């Protein structure tokens, strides 16, 4: 992918001095030396959640959500083009066909559609009477999702993590019973805990597949847990990852299962009190599951990797200020990105509001010595960080959700640093 150079004067600026007007089309971040460009035209435009594929198979187009519906951005020309009108929810862009799959709420049911990014031809996939689908497999034959046995909840299939661009950022005013203000992070955790306890007192939730050709729904797992973050492997059409949602210190969060309901596997096992892990995602080659790991919560930070074929674990250490709400990995696996976090979040980082580029470095065996069972032990390492964008003006109630562009030259993110949400990209190579 190549972003065209526009004949404008580049000025290194510090974001805190910018007026809250229309965001600049591009600038060089004076704190990092990296070039940042705005991809979106309209305020209220938002990129997808970090673990959802937003790119066409040829890497030329990106799908975004707008106030009017779904649009595409040509990554070579920056042309924004409407694709689907209406209040719909993007599920994912198919890795095979380039269709964008999305749902629309009608009369209490989820109608699932697919629209091709090039031809704009639209087809209806199915009507899901309860719950919702949240992923499409690699060969686009199956979708997967969850539903509750008792009622349909919007938060059940991702709304707890979705920031609708149509709505302004909320002002948070929750308080403790004695009148003291409650932090946004605390209130969110209490809300999640209430949902988790409610689910565990009710009939099970179900994880299901939906046959795209026939519309047939098949339940493959029923559990008395809050099932969420359902993701298909980007390469194995028969592998699903999902989580037990809720306060991370209370749940065994991360699991995989095959589409026929077999091989239910717990990916990570807790070894200490308050050890937490989550915000999991597949590597583009489908070989590794990466996730945020803290041992214990808010104290020691890792980006952990689980090799699906062997079960081998790699843990990359991060400093407190480098902890990020979400991480992502480049197509070739040589780089990671993080979207930082504010001081109210779990790391309580005093200076964490940055977008980061990370390069992994494994720790070599000390003096070349190996323990007899070294092949089964954790491979340690460290992420070497480089700051990409000063996010000091970001309200982190909108999470930036970093992704790598298909050509691995840019990190794309959403931001409200200038007011309404827009989509931006920062160039990995420093400006000259």
Beta strands, then each sheet from edge to edge (+ up, - down):
strand 1: 12-13
strand 2: 26-29
strand 3: 35-38
strand 4: 61-65
strand 5: 69-74
strand 6: 80-85
strand 7: 89-93
strand 8: 99-106
strand 9: 109-116
strand 10: 122-128
strand 11: 132-136
strand 12: 142-148
strand 13: 205-211
strand 14: 217-223
strand 15: 227-232
strand 16: 239-244
strand 17: 254-258
strand 18: 265-266
strand 19: 276-282
strand 20: 288-294
strand 21: 301-307
strand 22: 313-318
strand 23: 327-329
strand 24: 336-338
strand 25: 354-362
strand 26: 379-390
strand 27: 403-404
strand 28: 410-415
strand 29: 422-427
sheet 1: 1+ 2+ 3- 29+ 28- 27+
sheet 2: 4+ 5- 6+
sheet 3: 7+ 8- 9+ 10-
sheet 4: 11+ 12- 13+ 14-
sheet 5: 15+ 16- 17+ 18-
sheet 6: 19+ 20- 21+ 22- 26- 25+ 24- 23+
end
